[in-house]
């Protein structure tokens, strides 16, 4: 396994991803906005851009993410 392309730590178990949060040019360069739910694993991956969202203080916070499987369940378009 390899580490996720980008790791985002968050204090919310429900997050939105549009793939363009930090890209100059904005949403035109991203993907459709999806809502992701972090479950008991403590992280979730965006199915579009592979950005991984990690719940701060959760079971996946502070671990080696190259050893964890992809979890993209819970993705729902807005």
C-alpha positions as a printed Julia matrix, in Angstrom:
78×3 Matrix{Float64}:
   0.0    0.0     0.0
   1.05   3.58   -0.46
   0.19   6.66    1.57
  -2.75   8.85    0.46
  -2.02  11.71   -1.92
  -3.08  14.26    0.69
  -3.94  13.96    4.37
  -6.42  16.39    5.94
  -6.98  16.33    9.7
 -10.46  17.45   10.72
 -12.49  17.84   13.91
 -15.75  16.96   12.13
 -16.88  13.41   11.28
 -18.77  14.73    8.23
 -16.67  16.51    5.62
 -17.14  17.89    2.11
 -14.57  17.51   -0.65
 -14.55  19.2    -4.04
 -10.91  18.46   -4.88
 -10.07  22.14   -5.3
  -9.92  23.55   -1.78
  -6.29  24.69   -2.05
  -5.92  24.84   -5.84
  -5.57  28.27   -7.49
  -8.45  28.56   -9.94
 -10.98  27.03   -7.59
 -13.73  24.51   -8.22
 -13.3   24.55  -12.02
 -10.18  22.42  -11.51
 -11.66  20.08   -8.92
 -14.47  17.5    -8.95
 -18.16  17.48   -7.96
 -18.59  18.18   -4.26
 -19.19  15.03   -2.23
 -19.98  14.6     1.43
 -18.0   11.95    3.3
 -18.72  10.39    6.69
 -15.82   9.28    8.88
 -16.76   6.02   10.6
 -15.28   3.94   13.45
 -11.98   3.57   11.54
 -11.32   7.28   12.09
 -10.75   8.2     8.43
 -12.33   8.24    4.98
 -10.94   8.69    1.47
 -12.44  10.78   -1.31
 -13.27   8.5    -4.23
 -12.44  11.25   -6.74
  -9.13  12.74   -5.62
  -7.86  10.22   -3.02
  -7.64  12.95   -0.36
  -7.82  11.27    3.06
  -9.73  12.93    5.9
  -8.64  11.88    9.39
 -10.66  12.6    12.52
  -8.49  14.43   15.05
  -8.14  12.25   18.15
  -9.64   9.25   16.32
  -8.09   5.79   15.96
  -6.27   6.73   12.72
  -4.83  10.01   14.0
  -1.05   9.74   14.24
  -0.64   6.31   12.6
   1.3    5.35    9.46
  -1.33   5.81    6.74
   0.61   3.78    4.18
  -0.47   0.68    6.17
  -4.21   1.47    6.13
  -6.64   0.36    3.4
  -8.67   2.85    1.35
 -12.11   3.59    2.83
 -14.39   5.54    0.52
 -17.78   4.32    1.75
 -20.21   7.03    2.7
 -19.49   9.27   -0.28
 -22.6   11.03   -1.47
 -22.81  13.77   -4.14
 -24.39  17.05   -3.12
